Amino acid sequence: MSDFIARRPVWSLVILIAIALLAFLIFAVWTPWMELTFGRKRVFLSALFNGITLGGLYFLVASGFTLIFGLMRNVNLAHGSLYLFGGYVGYSIGNLTGSWFAALIGAFVIVALAGILMQVLLFRWMEGQDLRQTLVTIGLSIIVADLLLWGYGGDTFQVTTPDWLSGPVQLPFIVALRSNGEAVMMMYPLVRIAILVGAIILGVAMWLALNRTRIGMLVRAGVDDRDMLSATGVRVQLVFIMVFAFGAGLAGLAGVVGGTFQSLQPGEDTKILLSSLVVVIVGGMGSIPGAAMGALIVGIAEQFGSVYMPTYAVMLTFVIMVVVLAIRPQGLAAVRR
């Protein structure tokens, strides 16, 4: 942190001012002129927290994508299809068992197995061939989307939220004052908060696994110099298969999460793939902190865009991506190699 401040004092000052302004907008009681400028505080806070929790969902998808694409150099444009497939699988398992945790675990395992098949049958024979990987996975995503449409139809589904996550919870933020001076506190869905906490815990665990364990060392060594690692007796292909399976399983798990507080329907695979691409490009390929940063930026931008400028909300995330590419092409938190 001190190195960043020393190297970029201007950016550090801008970030500090932005954080202070955001904290003031969150905790202060809004005056009439503030409501005239920003709208109702309830709407502002809802957009902010919706963006943060949506960023948690994007992180779950993009973290698996950055493992496969940014770290292993496998161009998997069928990652969005794995998300939708996992969501539908979780929906089916949840209906059969009545357990949300069974849906999460089942979707992770089944989609991870599908990832193993993809790695062994497809990517193993196309290593280093980016164009071929792109074309093959695009075709695979179309096939999977049609199969899911055939199996589940064009209806919208939602994974049942468990009872212990249902309902709102009170947050310590004042959204308005009644005529008698009593403060009105913000209420927010508990399931979104739980998903955000889960994404944070998973992100920290993944970063520790990649940077503080022997498995992470083997993965990074295999990416940097596969031949040398193979010469030491390590089965690099098996390591890559496991990493690919984990990344695919995260997409399946995210499908259940997304189906819990949003919905599952045809076309979600393309939407989540585009969002994941933007997140990885903004944050930096192969970086777990970069995926978290990019997911947070994209999620907040989407929600504030839909509230304050709905006509141009779709363009906002791509404008952010273009700006990042122009200023820092490697991403905001790219891994140095």
C-alpha positions in Angstrom: 0.0 0.0 0.0 2.8 2.4 0.9 4.5 1.6 -2.4 1.4 2.4 -4.3 1.0 5.8 -2.5 4.7 6.6 -3.2 4.5 5.7 -6.8 1.0 7.2 -7.5 0.4 10.1 -5.1 -2.2 11.7 -7.4 -4.3 8.5 -7.8 -4.0 7.8 -4.1 -5.5 11.2 -3.3 -8.3 10.7 -5.8 -9.1 7.3 -4.4 -9.1 8.7 -0.8 -11.4 11.5 -1.8 -13.8 9.1 -3.6 -13.9 6.8 -0.5 -14.5 9.7 1.8 -17.3 11.1 -0.4 -18.9 7.6 -0.7 -18.8 7.2 3.1 -20.4 10.6 3.6 -23.2 9.7 1.1 -23.8 6.4 2.9 -23.9 7.5 6.5 -25.1 11.1 6.3 -28.7 12.2 6.6 -29.5 13.6 3.2 -30.5 17.2 2.9 -33.2 18.3 0.3 -30.5 19.5 -2.1 -28.7 16.1 -1.9 -32.0 14.4 -2.8 -32.5 16.8 -5.6 -29.0 15.9 -6.9 -28.8 12.2 -6.3 -32.5 11.2 -5.9 -33.8 9.4 -2.8 -31.2 8.0 -0.5 -33.1 4.6 -0.4 -32.7 4.3 -4.2 -29.0 5.3 -4.0 -28.2 2.8 -1.3 -30.2 0.0 -3.0 -28.3 0.6 -6.2 -25.0 0.6 -4.3 -25.6 -2.6 -2.4 -27.2 -4.3 -5.4 -24.1 -3.4 -7.3 -21.8 -4.8 -4.6 -23.7 -8.1 -4.3 -24.0 -8.4 -8.1 -20.2 -7.9 -8.1 -20.0 -10.9 -5.7 -21.8 -13.0 -8.3 -19.6 -11.7 -11.1 -16.6 -12.6 -9.0 -17.7 -16.2 -8.6 -18.0 -16.6 -12.4 -14.9 -14.4 -13.3 -12.6 -16.0 -10.8 -13.1 -19.4 -12.5 -12.8 -17.7 -15.8 -9.5 -16.0 -14.9 -8.1 -19.3 -13.7 -8.9 -21.0 -17.0 -8.3 -18.0 -19.4 -5.9 -15.7 -17.6 -3.8 -18.2 -15.8 -3.9 -21.4 -17.9 -4.2 -19.6 -21.3 -7.2 -21.6 -22.3 -9.7 -19.6 -24.3 -13.0 -21.0 -23.0 -15.9 -19.0 -24.4 -18.3 -21.7 -23.2 -17.8 -20.5 -19.6 -21.2 -18.8 -19.7 -22.8 -22.1 -20.8 -21.3 -23.8 -17.8 -22.9 -21.1 -15.6 -26.3 -21.7 -17.1 -25.9 -25.4 -17.1 -24.9 -25.3 -13.4 -27.9 -23.1 -12.6 -30.3 -25.6 -14.3 -28.7 -28.5 -12.6 -28.9 -26.8 -9.2 -32.6 -26.0 -9.8 -33.3 -29.6 -10.6 -31.4 -30.9 -7.6 -33.0 -28.4 -5.3 -36.5 -29.4 -6.4 -35.6 -33.1 -5.9 -34.0 -32.8 -2.5 -35.4 -29.6 -1.1 -31.9 -28.6 -0.1 -30.2 -25.4 -1.3 -26.8 -26.7 -0.2 -27.3 -29.9 -2.1 -28.1 -27.8 -5.2 -24.8 -25.9 -4.7 -22.6 -28.9 -4.1 -24.3 -31.0 -6.9 -24.0 -28.2 -9.4 -20.3 -27.7 -8.5 -19.5 -31.4 -8.8 -21.4 -32.0 -12.0 -20.1 -29.0 -13.8 -16.6 -29.7 -12.6 -16.9 -33.2 -14.2 -18.0 -31.5 -17.4 -14.9 -29.3 -17.2 -12.7 -32.4 -16.9 -14.3 -33.8 -20.1 -13.7 -30.4 -21.8 -10.0 -30.3 -20.8 -9.3 -33.9 -21.7 -11.3 -34.2 -24.9 -10.9 -30.6 -26.3 -8.3 -28.3 -24.7 -5.6 -31.0 -24.3 -5.4 -31.3 -28.1 -5.5 -27.5 -28.8 -2.9 -26.1 -26.4 -1.5 -22.8 -27.6 -4.0 -22.6 -30.5 -6.1 -19.6 -29.4 -8.1 -19.2 -32.6 -9.1 -22.9 -32.7 -10.0 -22.8 -29.0 -12.2 -19.8 -29.6 -14.1 -21.3 -32.5 -14.5 -24.7 -30.9 -15.8 -23.3 -27.6 -18.2 -20.9 -29.4 -19.6 -23.8 -31.2 -19.8 -25.8 -28.0 -21.6 -22.9 -26.2 -24.2 -22.9 -29.0 -24.8 -26.6 -28.7 -25.1 -26.5 -24.9 -27.5 -23.5 -25.1 -29.7 -25.4 -27.6 -29.7 -28.6 -25.5 -30.7 -26.6 -22.4 -33.4 -24.9 -24.3 -34.6 -28.3 -25.5 -34.5 -29.7 -22.0 -35.9 -26.8 -19.9 -37.8 -24.7 -22.5 -37.9 -21.0 -22.7 -39.4 -20.4 -19.2 -37.8 -18.5 -16.4 -36.7 -20.5 -13.3 -35.5 -19.5 -9.9 -33.7 -21.6 -7.3 -35.7 -21.7 -4.1 -34.1 -19.6 -1.3 -33.7 -21.6 1.9 -35.9 -20.4 4.8 -32.9 -19.3 6.9 -31.9 -16.9 4.1 -35.3 -15.6 3.3 -36.6 -12.1 4.2 -34.8 -8.8 4.8 -32.3 -7.8 7.5 -31.9 -4.3 8.9 -28.7 -2.5 8.1 -27.2 0.4 10.1 -27.9 3.0 7.5 -30.5 5.8 7.7 -32.5 6.2 4.5 -35.0 8.8 5.7 -36.4 10.6 8.7 -40.1 10.5 9.7 -42.0 13.7 10.5 -41.5 13.0 14.2 -37.7 12.8 13.7 -37.5 9.0 14.0 -34.9 7.4 11.7 -35.9 4.9 9.0 -33.3 2.2 8.7 -32.4 0.4 5.5 -33.8 -3.1 5.0 -31.9 -5.4 2.6 -32.4 -9.1 1.5 -30.4 -11.5 3.7 -29.6 -13.8 0.8 -27.7 -11.2 -1.1 -25.6 -10.4 2.0 -24.9 -14.1 2.6 -23.8 -14.6 -1.0 -21.5 -11.6 -0.8 -19.9 -12.9 2.4 -19.5 -16.3 0.7 -17.8 -14.7 -2.3 -15.4 -12.8 -0.1 -14.4 -16.0 1.9 -14.0 -18.0 -1.3 -11.9 -15.2 -2.9 -9.5 -15.0 0.1 -9.2 -18.8 0.1 -8.4 -18.9 -3.6 -5.8 -16.2 -3.2 -4.1 -18.1 -0.3 -4.3 -21.4 -2.2 -2.6 -19.9 -5.3 0.1 -17.9 -3.4 0.7 -19.7 -0.2 0.4 -23.5 -1.0 2.3 -26.1 -2.9 -0.6 -26.6 -5.3 -0.6 -22.9 -6.2 3.2 -23.0 -6.7 2.8 -26.0 -9.1 0.1 -24.2 -11.1 2.1 -21.0 -11.5 5.2 -23.0 -12.3 3.4 -25.1 -14.9 2.1 -21.9 -16.6 5.5 -20.3 -16.6 7.7 -23.3 -17.6 5.8 -26.5 -18.2 8.7 -28.5 -19.6 10.9 -27.8 -16.6 8.2 -28.7 -14.2 7.5 -31.9 -16.0 11.2 -32.8 -15.8 10.9 -32.7 -12.0 8.3 -35.5 -12.2 5.2 -33.5 -11.6 2.2 -34.6 -13.7 1.4 -31.1 -15.1 -1.5 -32.3 -17.2 -3.2 -33.7 -14.1 -2.6 -30.3 -12.3 -4.2 -28.4 -15.2 -7.1 -30.8 -15.3 -7.8 -30.2 -11.7 -7.5 -26.4 -12.1 -9.8 -26.4 -15.1 -12.3 -28.6 -13.2 -12.3 -26.2 -10.3 -12.8 -23.1 -12.5 -15.7 -24.9 -14.3 -17.2 -25.9 -11.0 -17.1 -22.3 -9.8 -19.2 -21.4 -12.8 -21.7 -24.1 -12.0 -21.8 -22.9 -8.3 -22.3 -19.3 -9.5 -25.2 -20.5 -11.6 -27.1 -21.7 -8.5 -26.2 -18.4 -6.7 -27.4 -16.3 -9.7 -30.6 -18.4 -9.9 -31.3 -17.8 -6.3 -31.4 -14.0 -6.2 -32.0 -13.4 -9.9 -33.3 -15.9 -12.4 -32.4 -18.6 -15.0 -33.5 -18.2 -18.6 -32.1 -18.6 -22.1 -29.6 -15.9 -22.9 -28.1 -15.7 -19.4 -25.1 -17.6 -20.6 -24.2 -14.9 -23.1 -24.8 -12.1 -20.7 -22.7 -13.6 -17.9 -19.9 -14.5 -20.4 -19.7 -10.9 -21.6 -19.7 -9.6 -18.0 -16.9 -12.1 -17.1 -14.8 -11.0 -20.1 -15.2 -7.3 -19.0 -14.3 -8.2 -15.4 -11.2 -10.1 -16.4 -10.0 -7.4 -18.8 -10.6 -4.6 -16.3 -9.1 -6.4 -13.3 -6.2 -8.2 -15.1 -5.9 -11.7 -16.4 -4.8 -14.3 -13.9 -5.3 -12.2 -10.9 -7.8 -13.1 -8.2 -7.7 -9.6 -6.6 -8.0 -8.2 -10.1 -11.2 -10.3 -10.6 -12.6 -9.0 -7.4 -11.8 -5.4 -8.3 -13.2 -5.8 -11.8 -16.3 -7.5 -10.6 -17.0 -4.8 -8.0 -16.5 -2.0 -10.6 -18.7 -3.7 -13.2 -21.4 -4.6 -10.8 -21.7 -1.1 -9.3 -21.5 0.4 -12.8 -24.4 -1.8 -14.1 -26.7 -1.0 -11.1 -26.0 2.7 -11.0 -26.4 2.8 -14.8 -29.7 1.1 -14.7 -31.0 3.5 -12.0 -29.6 6.9 -13.1 -29.1 6.5 -16.9 -31.1 3.4 -18.0 -30.8 4.4 -21.7 -27.0 4.1 -21.7 -26.6 1.5 -18.9 -25.6 -1.2 -21.3 -22.7 0.9 -22.7 -21.4 2.0 -19.3 -19.4 -1.2 -18.6 -17.9 -1.2 -22.0 -16.9 2.4 -21.6 -15.1 1.5 -18.4 -13.3 -1.4 -20.2 -12.2 0.9 -23.0 -10.9 3.5 -20.5 -8.9 0.8 -18.6 -7.5 -0.6 -21.8 -6.4 2.9 -22.9 -4.8 3.8 -19.5 -3.6 0.4 -18.3 -3.9 -2.3 -21.0 -2.8 -5.2 -18.7 -5.6 -4.5 -16.2 -5.8 -2.7 -12.9 -4.3 -5.6 -10.9 -2.5 -7.7 -13.5 -0.1 -10.4 -12.4 3.5 -9.5 -13.1 5.5 -12.1 -14.9 
